[in-house]
Amino acid sequence: IRSKMLPKEILLLMGTLNHAAANLNQIAKKRNRNEELNALERAQLQYLRTELAQLATEIKRHYQ
């Protein structure tokens, strides 16, 4: 059996994206129930936005 090893950077990227997706899903479920976000959830959303923007920048930089 031949197994492929993913680079560490790809594994870290996948982990970050999975974490962000899970958090966004929780927030979306709450908003779909017409519930307001509390201060912590708003801060988490802002943090995720920043983190995803940084990931996009790193990916662009890597492939330039």
PyMOL Python script that loads the backbone (N, CA, C, O; Angstrom):
from pymol import cmd

cmd.read_pdbstr("""\
ATOM      1  N   ILE A   1       0.860  -1.188   0.000  1.00  0.00           N
ATOM      2  CA  ILE A   1       0.000   0.000   0.000  1.00  0.00           C
ATOM      3  C   ILE A   1       0.892   1.233   0.000  1.00  0.00           C
ATOM      4  O   ILE A   1       1.799   1.368   0.822  1.00  0.00           O
ATOM      5  N   ARG A   2       0.620   2.105  -0.917  1.00  0.00           N
ATOM      6  CA  ARG A   2       1.392   3.333  -1.050  1.00  0.00           C
ATOM      7  C   ARG A   2       0.620   4.482  -0.425  1.00  0.00           C
ATOM      8  O   ARG A   2      -0.509   4.769  -0.824  1.00  0.00           O
ATOM      9  N   SER A   3       1.224   5.136   0.548  1.00  0.00           N
ATOM     10  CA  SER A   3       0.536   6.269   1.167  1.00  0.00           C
ATOM     11  C   SER A   3       1.250   7.563   0.796  1.00  0.00           C
ATOM     12  O   SER A   3       2.475   7.610   0.684  1.00  0.00           O
ATOM     13  N   LYS A   4       0.469   8.588   0.612  1.00  0.00           N
ATOM     14  CA  LYS A   4       1.023   9.899   0.274  1.00  0.00           C
ATOM     15  C   LYS A   4       1.070  10.745   1.535  1.00  0.00           C
ATOM     16  O   LYS A   4       0.120  10.765   2.318  1.00  0.00           O
ATOM     17  N   MET A   5       2.160  11.427   1.722  1.00  0.00           N
ATOM     18  CA  MET A   5       2.326  12.325   2.859  1.00  0.00           C
ATOM     19  C   MET A   5       2.090  13.754   2.381  1.00  0.00           C
ATOM     20  O   MET A   5       2.717  14.223   1.431  1.00  0.00           O
ATOM     21  N   LEU A   6       1.189  14.420   3.050  1.00  0.00           N
ATOM     22  CA  LEU A   6       0.952  15.819   2.727  1.00  0.00           C
ATOM     23  C   LEU A   6       1.965  16.687   3.457  1.00  0.00           C
ATOM     24  O   LEU A   6       2.345  16.381   4.587  1.00  0.00           O
ATOM     25  N   PRO A   7       2.404  17.765   2.823  1.00  0.00           N
ATOM     26  CA  PRO A   7       3.330  18.682   3.501  1.00  0.00           C
ATOM     27  C   PRO A   7       2.695  19.250   4.767  1.00  0.00           C
ATOM     28  O   PRO A   7       1.477  19.400   4.858  1.00  0.00           O
ATOM     29  N   LYS A   8       3.548  19.561   5.737  1.00  0.00           N
ATOM     30  CA  LYS A   8       3.086  20.107   7.017  1.00  0.00           C
ATOM     31  C   LYS A   8       2.239  21.358   6.817  1.00  0.00           C
ATOM     32  O   LYS A   8       1.236  21.546   7.505  1.00  0.00           O
ATOM     33  N   GLU A   9       2.634  22.211   5.883  1.00  0.00           N
ATOM     34  CA  GLU A   9       1.900  23.451   5.633  1.00  0.00           C
ATOM     35  C   GLU A   9       0.471  23.172   5.166  1.00  0.00           C
ATOM     36  O   GLU A   9      -0.460  23.886   5.539  1.00  0.00           O
ATOM     37  N   ILE A  10       0.306  22.138   4.355  1.00  0.00           N
ATOM     38  CA  ILE A  10      -1.030  21.786   3.864  1.00  0.00           C
ATOM     39  C   ILE A  10      -1.884  21.254   5.007  1.00  0.00           C
ATOM     40  O   ILE A  10      -3.064  21.589   5.108  1.00  0.00           O
ATOM     41  N   LEU A  11      -1.295  20.426   5.867  1.00  0.00           N
ATOM     42  CA  LEU A  11      -2.031  19.899   7.015  1.00  0.00           C
ATOM     43  C   LEU A  11      -2.464  21.023   7.955  1.00  0.00           C
ATOM     44  O   LEU A  11      -3.582  21.010   8.469  1.00  0.00           O
ATOM     45  N   LEU A  12      -1.576  21.993   8.178  1.00  0.00           N
ATOM     46  CA  LEU A  12      -1.925  23.144   9.020  1.00  0.00           C
ATOM     47  C   LEU A  12      -3.030  23.976   8.381  1.00  0.00           C
ATOM     48  O   LEU A  12      -3.946  24.430   9.067  1.00  0.00           O
ATOM     49  N   LEU A  13      -2.945  24.172   7.080  1.00  0.00           N
ATOM     50  CA  LEU A  13      -3.968  24.919   6.360  1.00  0.00           C
ATOM     51  C   LEU A  13      -5.315  24.211   6.470  1.00  0.00           C
ATOM     52  O   LEU A  13      -6.334  24.849   6.732  1.00  0.00           O
ATOM     53  N   MET A  14      -5.322  22.904   6.274  1.00  0.00           N
ATOM     54  CA  MET A  14      -6.567  22.136   6.365  1.00  0.00           C
ATOM     55  C   MET A  14      -7.165  22.223   7.769  1.00  0.00           C
ATOM     56  O   MET A  14      -8.380  22.352   7.920  1.00  0.00           O
ATOM     57  N   GLY A  15      -6.323  22.152   8.784  1.00  0.00           N
ATOM     58  CA  GLY A  15      -6.802  22.266  10.155  1.00  0.00           C
ATOM     59  C   GLY A  15      -7.425  23.625  10.428  1.00  0.00           C
ATOM     60  O   GLY A  15      -8.481  23.720  11.054  1.00  0.00           O
ATOM     61  N   THR A  16      -6.775  24.660   9.961  1.00  0.00           N
ATOM     62  CA  THR A  16      -7.287  26.020  10.151  1.00  0.00           C
ATOM     63  C   THR A  16      -8.614  26.205   9.431  1.00  0.00           C
ATOM     64  O   THR A  16      -9.550  26.781   9.985  1.00  0.00           O
ATOM     65  N   LEU A  17      -8.695  25.719   8.200  1.00  0.00           N
ATOM     66  CA  LEU A  17      -9.932  25.858   7.443  1.00  0.00           C
ATOM     67  C   LEU A  17     -11.069  25.051   8.063  1.00  0.00           C
ATOM     68  O   LEU A  17     -12.207  25.518   8.102  1.00  0.00           O
ATOM     69  N   ASN A  18     -10.774  23.853   8.545  1.00  0.00           N
ATOM     70  CA  ASN A  18     -11.804  23.046   9.207  1.00  0.00           C
ATOM     71  C   ASN A  18     -12.314  23.729  10.477  1.00  0.00           C
ATOM     72  O   ASN A  18     -13.513  23.720  10.757  1.00  0.00           O
ATOM     73  N   HIS A  19     -11.397  24.317  11.238  1.00  0.00           N
ATOM     74  CA  HIS A  19     -11.772  25.034  12.457  1.00  0.00           C
ATOM     75  C   HIS A  19     -12.655  26.236  12.108  1.00  0.00           C
ATOM     76  O   HIS A  19     -13.680  26.471  12.749  1.00  0.00           O
ATOM     77  N   ALA A  20     -12.250  26.985  11.096  1.00  0.00           N
ATOM     78  CA  ALA A  20     -13.015  28.155  10.682  1.00  0.00           C
ATOM     79  C   ALA A  20     -14.404  27.737  10.194  1.00  0.00           C
ATOM     80  O   ALA A  20     -15.401  28.381  10.520  1.00  0.00           O
ATOM     81  N   ALA A  21     -14.463  26.670   9.424  1.00  0.00           N
ATOM     82  CA  ALA A  21     -15.747  26.202   8.908  1.00  0.00           C
ATOM     83  C   ALA A  21     -16.682  25.789  10.044  1.00  0.00           C
ATOM     84  O   ALA A  21     -17.875  26.090  10.005  1.00  0.00           O
ATOM     85  N   ALA A  22     -16.155  25.113  11.040  1.00  0.00           N
ATOM     86  CA  ALA A  22     -16.984  24.689  12.176  1.00  0.00           C
ATOM     87  C   ALA A  22     -17.522  25.901  12.927  1.00  0.00           C
ATOM     88  O   ALA A  22     -18.698  25.933  13.288  1.00  0.00           O
ATOM     89  N   ASN A  23     -16.674  26.894  13.164  1.00  0.00           N
ATOM     90  CA  ASN A  23     -17.120  28.105  13.866  1.00  0.00           C
ATOM     91  C   ASN A  23     -18.153  28.885  13.051  1.00  0.00           C
ATOM     92  O   ASN A  23     -19.147  29.367  13.593  1.00  0.00           O
ATOM     93  N   LEU A  24     -17.908  29.002  11.754  1.00  0.00           N
ATOM     94  CA  LEU A  24     -18.859  29.715  10.909  1.00  0.00           C
ATOM     95  C   LEU A  24     -20.197  28.981  10.852  1.00  0.00           C
ATOM     96  O   LEU A  24     -21.251  29.614  10.811  1.00  0.00           O
ATOM     97  N   ASN A  25     -20.157  27.661  10.850  1.00  0.00           N
ATOM     98  CA  ASN A  25     -21.384  26.879  10.837  1.00  0.00           C
ATOM     99  C   ASN A  25     -22.201  27.131  12.105  1.00  0.00           C
ATOM    100  O   ASN A  25     -23.420  27.284  12.037  1.00  0.00           O
ATOM    101  N   GLN A  26     -21.539  27.176  13.248  1.00  0.00           N
ATOM    102  CA  GLN A  26     -22.236  27.444  14.512  1.00  0.00           C
ATOM    103  C   GLN A  26     -22.882  28.829  14.492  1.00  0.00           C
ATOM    104  O   GLN A  26     -24.022  28.998  14.926  1.00  0.00           O
ATOM    105  N   ILE A  27     -22.151  29.804  13.990  1.00  0.00           N
ATOM    106  CA  ILE A  27     -22.676  31.169  13.925  1.00  0.00           C
ATOM    107  C   ILE A  27     -23.845  31.242  12.944  1.00  0.00           C
ATOM    108  O   ILE A  27     -24.848  31.898  13.225  1.00  0.00           O
ATOM    109  N   ALA A  28     -23.722  30.574  11.794  1.00  0.00           N
ATOM    110  CA  ALA A  28     -24.800  30.583  10.809  1.00  0.00           C
ATOM    111  C   ALA A  28     -26.066  29.938  11.369  1.00  0.00           C
ATOM    112  O   ALA A  28     -27.168  30.435  11.136  1.00  0.00           O
ATOM    113  N   LYS A  29     -25.920  28.846  12.097  1.00  0.00           N
ATOM    114  CA  LYS A  29     -27.088  28.198  12.698  1.00  0.00           C
ATOM    115  C   LYS A  29     -27.802  29.154  13.654  1.00  0.00           C
ATOM    116  O   LYS A  29     -29.030  29.237  13.667  1.00  0.00           O
ATOM    117  N   LYS A  30     -27.020  29.867  14.446  1.00  0.00           N
ATOM    118  CA  LYS A  30     -27.604  30.803  15.394  1.00  0.00           C
ATOM    119  C   LYS A  30     -28.331  31.927  14.659  1.00  0.00           C
ATOM    120  O   LYS A  30     -29.449  32.293  15.021  1.00  0.00           O
ATOM    121  N   ARG A  31     -27.698  32.462  13.641  1.00  0.00           N
ATOM    122  CA  ARG A  31     -28.319  33.562  12.879  1.00  0.00           C
ATOM    123  C   ARG A  31     -29.554  33.071  12.134  1.00  0.00           C
ATOM    124  O   ARG A  31     -30.525  33.816  11.995  1.00  0.00           O
ATOM    125  N   ASN A  32     -29.534  31.833  11.655  1.00  0.00           N
ATOM    126  CA  ASN A  32     -30.704  31.286  10.963  1.00  0.00           C
ATOM    127  C   ASN A  32     -31.892  31.110  11.895  1.00  0.00           C
ATOM    128  O   ASN A  32     -33.034  31.037  11.441  1.00  0.00           O
ATOM    129  N   ARG A  33     -31.633  31.043  13.189  1.00  0.00           N
ATOM    130  CA  ARG A  33     -32.713  30.993  14.189  1.00  0.00           C
ATOM    131  C   ARG A  33     -33.087  32.407  14.642  1.00  0.00           C
ATOM    132  O   ARG A  33     -33.829  32.586  15.608  1.00  0.00           O
ATOM    133  N   ASN A  34     -32.559  33.408  13.928  1.00  0.00           N
ATOM    134  CA  ASN A  34     -32.801  34.820  14.226  1.00  0.00           C
ATOM    135  C   ASN A  34     -32.307  35.216  15.609  1.00  0.00           C
ATOM    136  O   ASN A  34     -32.867  36.117  16.233  1.00  0.00           O
ATOM    137  N   GLU A  35     -31.269  34.554  16.091  1.00  0.00           N
ATOM    138  CA  GLU A  35     -30.661  34.911  17.377  1.00  0.00           C
ATOM    139  C   GLU A  35     -29.522  35.896  17.118  1.00  0.00           C
ATOM    140  O   GLU A  35     -28.802  35.791  16.125  1.00  0.00           O
ATOM    141  N   GLU A  36     -29.379  36.836  18.016  1.00  0.00           N
ATOM    142  CA  GLU A  36     -28.294  37.808  17.910  1.00  0.00           C
ATOM    143  C   GLU A  36     -26.983  37.166  18.365  1.00  0.00           C
ATOM    144  O   GLU A  36     -26.977  36.268  19.207  1.00  0.00           O
ATOM    145  N   LEU A  37     -25.892  37.633  17.802  1.00  0.00           N
ATOM    146  CA  LEU A  37     -24.575  37.176  18.231  1.00  0.00           C
ATOM    147  C   LEU A  37     -24.160  37.946  19.475  1.00  0.00           C
ATOM    148  O   LEU A  37     -24.378  39.154  19.571  1.00  0.00           O
ATOM    149  N   ASN A  38     -23.561  37.242  20.423  1.00  0.00           N
ATOM    150  CA  ASN A  38     -23.060  37.942  21.599  1.00  0.00           C
ATOM    151  C   ASN A  38     -21.671  38.512  21.289  1.00  0.00           C
ATOM    152  O   ASN A  38     -21.142  38.296  20.199  1.00  0.00           O
ATOM    153  N   ALA A  39     -21.096  39.222  22.222  1.00  0.00           N
ATOM    154  CA  ALA A  39     -19.808  39.890  21.999  1.00  0.00           C
ATOM    155  C   ALA A  39     -18.703  38.891  21.664  1.00  0.00           C
ATOM    156  O   ALA A  39     -17.873  39.156  20.794  1.00  0.00           O
ATOM    157  N   LEU A  40     -18.686  37.757  22.338  1.00  0.00           N
ATOM    158  CA  LEU A  40     -17.663  36.740  22.067  1.00  0.00           C
ATOM    159  C   LEU A  40     -17.806  36.193  20.649  1.00  0.00           C
ATOM    160  O   LEU A  40     -16.808  36.024  19.947  1.00  0.00           O
ATOM    161  N   GLU A  41     -19.016  35.919  20.231  1.00  0.00           N
ATOM    162  CA  GLU A  41     -19.241  35.400  18.884  1.00  0.00           C
ATOM    163  C   GLU A  41     -18.868  36.422  17.815  1.00  0.00           C
ATOM    164  O   GLU A  41     -18.313  36.066  16.776  1.00  0.00           O
ATOM    165  N   ARG A  42     -19.171  37.687  18.072  1.00  0.00           N
ATOM    166  CA  ARG A  42     -18.761  38.728  17.127  1.00  0.00           C
ATOM    167  C   ARG A  42     -17.244  38.822  17.045  1.00  0.00           C
ATOM    168  O   ARG A  42     -16.688  39.015  15.964  1.00  0.00           O
ATOM    169  N   ALA A  43     -16.575  38.687  18.187  1.00  0.00           N
ATOM    170  CA  ALA A  43     -15.111  38.719  18.201  1.00  0.00           C
ATOM    171  C   ALA A  43     -14.544  37.504  17.463  1.00  0.00           C
ATOM    172  O   ALA A  43     -13.565  37.623  16.728  1.00  0.00           O
ATOM    173  N   GLN A  44     -15.158  36.342  17.660  1.00  0.00           N
ATOM    174  CA  GLN A  44     -14.707  35.138  16.952  1.00  0.00           C
ATOM    175  C   GLN A  44     -14.871  35.300  15.445  1.00  0.00           C
ATOM    176  O   GLN A  44     -14.002  34.899  14.671  1.00  0.00           O
ATOM    177  N   LEU A  45     -15.981  35.884  15.039  1.00  0.00           N
ATOM    178  CA  LEU A  45     -16.227  36.106  13.624  1.00  0.00           C
ATOM    179  C   LEU A  45     -15.177  37.048  13.035  1.00  0.00           C
ATOM    180  O   LEU A  45     -14.665  36.802  11.943  1.00  0.00           O
ATOM    181  N   GLN A  46     -14.863  38.103  13.742  1.00  0.00           N
ATOM    182  CA  GLN A  46     -13.831  39.045  13.287  1.00  0.00           C
ATOM    183  C   GLN A  46     -12.475  38.354  13.211  1.00  0.00           C
ATOM    184  O   GLN A  46     -11.729  38.557  12.252  1.00  0.00           O
ATOM    185  N   TYR A  47     -12.149  37.539  14.212  1.00  0.00           N
ATOM    186  CA  TYR A  47     -10.885  36.807  14.220  1.00  0.00           C
ATOM    187  C   TYR A  47     -10.813  35.851  13.026  1.00  0.00           C
ATOM    188  O   TYR A  47      -9.781  35.769  12.359  1.00  0.00           O
ATOM    189  N   LEU A  48     -11.897  35.132  12.757  1.00  0.00           N
ATOM    190  CA  LEU A  48     -11.921  34.208  11.622  1.00  0.00           C
ATOM    191  C   LEU A  48     -11.733  34.950  10.311  1.00  0.00           C
ATOM    192  O   LEU A  48     -11.017  34.484   9.425  1.00  0.00           O
ATOM    193  N   ARG A  49     -12.379  36.112  10.186  1.00  0.00           N
ATOM    194  CA  ARG A  49     -12.222  36.897   8.961  1.00  0.00           C
ATOM    195  C   ARG A  49     -10.765  37.270   8.745  1.00  0.00           C
ATOM    196  O   ARG A  49     -10.237  37.145   7.639  1.00  0.00           O
ATOM    197  N   THR A  50     -10.125  37.726   9.808  1.00  0.00           N
ATOM    198  CA  THR A  50      -8.721  38.108   9.730  1.00  0.00           C
ATOM    199  C   THR A  50      -7.841  36.901   9.413  1.00  0.00           C
ATOM    200  O   THR A  50      -6.947  36.979   8.570  1.00  0.00           O
ATOM    201  N   GLU A  51      -8.100  35.793  10.090  1.00  0.00           N
ATOM    202  CA  GLU A  51      -7.304  34.586   9.888  1.00  0.00           C
ATOM    203  C   GLU A  51      -7.433  34.078   8.445  1.00  0.00           C
ATOM    204  O   GLU A  51      -6.437  33.684   7.838  1.00  0.00           O
ATOM    205  N   LEU A  52      -8.642  34.085   7.901  1.00  0.00           N
ATOM    206  CA  LEU A  52      -8.837  33.617   6.529  1.00  0.00           C
ATOM    207  C   LEU A  52      -8.184  34.565   5.525  1.00  0.00           C
ATOM    208  O   LEU A  52      -7.642  34.119   4.514  1.00  0.00           O
ATOM    209  N   ALA A  53      -8.233  35.852   5.794  1.00  0.00           N
ATOM    210  CA  ALA A  53      -7.566  36.817   4.913  1.00  0.00           C
ATOM    211  C   ALA A  53      -6.055  36.589   4.927  1.00  0.00           C
ATOM    212  O   ALA A  53      -5.409  36.668   3.882  1.00  0.00           O
ATOM    213  N   GLN A  54      -5.491  36.310   6.093  1.00  0.00           N
ATOM    214  CA  GLN A  54      -4.059  36.033   6.188  1.00  0.00           C
ATOM    215  C   GLN A  54      -3.690  34.750   5.450  1.00  0.00           C
ATOM    216  O   GLN A  54      -2.654  34.686   4.789  1.00  0.00           O
ATOM    217  N   LEU A  55      -4.541  33.724   5.565  1.00  0.00           N
ATOM    218  CA  LEU A  55      -4.292  32.481   4.838  1.00  0.00           C
ATOM    219  C   LEU A  55      -4.296  32.723   3.335  1.00  0.00           C
ATOM    220  O   LEU A  55      -3.440  32.206   2.617  1.00  0.00           O
ATOM    221  N   ALA A  56      -5.259  33.507   2.858  1.00  0.00           N
ATOM    222  CA  ALA A  56      -5.324  33.807   1.430  1.00  0.00           C
ATOM    223  C   ALA A  56      -4.051  34.527   0.977  1.00  0.00           C
ATOM    224  O   ALA A  56      -3.514  34.238  -0.093  1.00  0.00           O
ATOM    225  N   THR A  57      -3.581  35.455   1.789  1.00  0.00           N
ATOM    226  CA  THR A  57      -2.351  36.183   1.459  1.00  0.00           C
ATOM    227  C   THR A  57      -1.154  35.234   1.411  1.00  0.00           C
ATOM    228  O   THR A  57      -0.327  35.323   0.503  1.00  0.00           O
ATOM    229  N   GLU A  58      -1.061  34.334   2.378  1.00  0.00           N
ATOM    230  CA  GLU A  58       0.051  33.370   2.405  1.00  0.00           C
ATOM    231  C   GLU A  58       0.017  32.442   1.201  1.00  0.00           C
ATOM    232  O   GLU A  58       1.059  32.127   0.626  1.00  0.00           O
ATOM    233  N   ILE A  59      -1.174  32.003   0.819  1.00  0.00           N
ATOM    234  CA  ILE A  59      -1.292  31.134  -0.349  1.00  0.00           C
ATOM    235  C   ILE A  59      -0.851  31.875  -1.610  1.00  0.00           C
ATOM    236  O   ILE A  59      -0.100  31.333  -2.421  1.00  0.00           O
ATOM    237  N   LYS A  60      -1.317  33.113  -1.775  1.00  0.00           N
ATOM    238  CA  LYS A  60      -0.900  33.911  -2.946  1.00  0.00           C
ATOM    239  C   LYS A  60       0.599  34.096  -2.975  1.00  0.00           C
ATOM    240  O   LYS A  60       1.230  33.949  -4.022  1.00  0.00           O
ATOM    241  N   ARG A  61       1.179  34.421  -1.818  1.00  0.00           N
ATOM    242  CA  ARG A  61       2.617  34.641  -1.720  1.00  0.00           C
ATOM    243  C   ARG A  61       3.384  33.369  -2.078  1.00  0.00           C
ATOM    244  O   ARG A  61       4.419  33.434  -2.741  1.00  0.00           O
ATOM    245  N   HIS A  62       2.893  32.244  -1.651  1.00  0.00           N
ATOM    246  CA  HIS A  62       3.572  30.973  -1.914  1.00  0.00           C
ATOM    247  C   HIS A  62       3.613  30.652  -3.405  1.00  0.00           C
ATOM    248  O   HIS A  62       4.589  30.079  -3.891  1.00  0.00           O
ATOM    249  N   TYR A  63       2.564  31.016  -4.127  1.00  0.00           N
ATOM    250  CA  TYR A  63       2.468  30.660  -5.530  1.00  0.00           C
ATOM    251  C   TYR A  63       2.892  31.768  -6.488  1.00  0.00           C
ATOM    252  O   TYR A  63       2.716  31.635  -7.699  1.00  0.00           O
ATOM    253  N   GLN A  64       3.445  32.852  -5.968  1.00  0.00           N
ATOM    254  CA  GLN A  64       3.941  33.922  -6.846  1.00  0.00           C
ATOM    255  C   GLN A  64       5.333  33.608  -7.316  1.00  0.00           C
ATOM    256  O   GLN A  64       5.923  34.387  -8.065  1.00  0.00           O
TER     257      GLN A  64
END
""", "prot")
cmd.dss("prot")
cmd.show_as("cartoon", "prot")
cmd.util.cbc("prot")
cmd.orient("prot")
